């Protein structure tokens, strides 16, 4: 993955847009949290995570999702998605 890319996370159903924010989508590296924004697009059911700075090359990151709900109010179990640059 490029160090300048945005991260797209695609879901199988529509989410409650109010449940997607900087507290429910956290980007982390082994030594701490990375500032980012998270935007939800309902038309393609995708959260786009945009790091505030370029990521470091040859590193492993995780995107932690917590407190995200679907349109019916069901909360998705917390999970971490790992990726490398």
Secondary structure, 3 states (H helix, E strand, C coil): CCCCCCEEEECCCCECHHHCCCCCEEEEECCEEECEEEEEECCCCEEEEEECCCCCCCCEEEEEECCCEECCCCECCCEEEEEEC
